[in-house]
Amino acid sequence: MPFDNATEAHMGYADLIRTLQALPQDKQAEVFDFVDFLAARARREGRVDATTSADVQPITAFFQRPFRVESFQPLSRDEANAR
């Protein structure tokens, strides 16, 4: 998928999660496996942020313990568009 400029090439976490949730579970598993592969390769090549634990991949840790806001109420599409 081509991008018009560099800012469009960066997907935000919310966009990534929304896209992943739309995939069937077997495809989600493929994405997680691929991300783990990329993280392992980056560690082998020494391209990992020193603050990141080598034992837990960030994407895996996020989905194992997602950030939750107790009072969060998602908006419907109509509610969000009305804002």
BELNORWO-V627986 format. One record per residue. N is the residue number from 1. RES is the residue in three letters. D_LAST is the distance of its C-alpha to the last C-alpha in Angstrom with 1 decimal. Layout:
# BELNORWO-V627986
n=<N & N>
res=<RES & RES>
d_last=<D_LAST & D_LAST>
This chain:
# BELNORWO-V627986
n=<1 & 2 & 3 & 4 & 5 & 6 & 7 & 8 & 9 & 10 & 11 & 12 & 13 & 14 & 15 & 16 & 17 & 18 & 19 & 20 & 21 & 22 & 23 & 24 & 25 & 26 & 27 & 28 & 29 & 30 & 31 & 32 & 33 & 34 & 35 & 36 & 37 & 38 & 39 & 40 & 41 & 42 & 43 & 44 & 45 & 46 & 47 & 48 & 49 & 50 & 51 & 52 & 53 & 54 & 55 & 56 & 57 & 58 & 59 & 60 & 61 & 62 & 63 & 64 & 65 & 66 & 67 & 68 & 69 & 70 & 71 & 72 & 73 & 74 & 75 & 76 & 77 & 78 & 79 & 80 & 81 & 82 & 83>
res=<MET & PRO & PHE & ASP & ASN & ALA & THR & GLU & ALA & HIS & MET & GLY & TYR & ALA & ASP & LEU & ILE & ARG & THR & LEU & GLN & ALA & LEU & PRO & GLN & ASP & LYS & GLN & ALA & GLU & VAL & PHE & ASP & PHE & VAL & ASP & PHE & LEU & ALA & ALA & ARG & ALA & ARG & ARG & GLU & GLY & ARG & VAL & ASP & ALA & THR & THR & SER & ALA & ASP & VAL & GLN & PRO & ILE & THR & ALA & PHE & PHE & GLN & ARG & PRO & PHE & ARG & VAL & GLU & SER & PHE & GLN & PRO & LEU & SER & ARG & ASP & GLU & ALA & ASN & ALA & ARG>
d_last=<30.2 & 30.4 & 27.9 & 27.5 & 27.4 & 27.8 & 24.2 & 23.4 & 26.3 & 24.7 & 22.6 & 20.5 & 21.4 & 18.3 & 19.1 & 22.7 & 22.2 & 20.0 & 22.8 & 25.5 & 24.2 & 24.4 & 28.0 & 30.9 & 32.5 & 35.5 & 33.4 & 31.5 & 34.9 & 36.0 & 33.0 & 33.9 & 37.6 & 36.9 & 34.8 & 37.7 & 40.1 & 38.4 & 38.2 & 41.9 & 42.9 & 41.1 & 43.0 & 46.3 & 45.7 & 44.8 & 41.3 & 39.6 & 37.9 & 40.4 & 37.8 & 37.1 & 39.5 & 41.7 & 41.9 & 38.3 & 36.1 & 32.6 & 30.8 & 33.2 & 32.8 & 29.0 & 29.2 & 32.0 & 30.2 & 26.4 & 24.3 & 23.0 & 20.7 & 22.1 & 19.1 & 16.6 & 14.8 & 13.2 & 10.2 & 11.1 & 10.2 & 8.9 & 6.7 & 5.5 & 5.4 & 3.8 & 0.0>
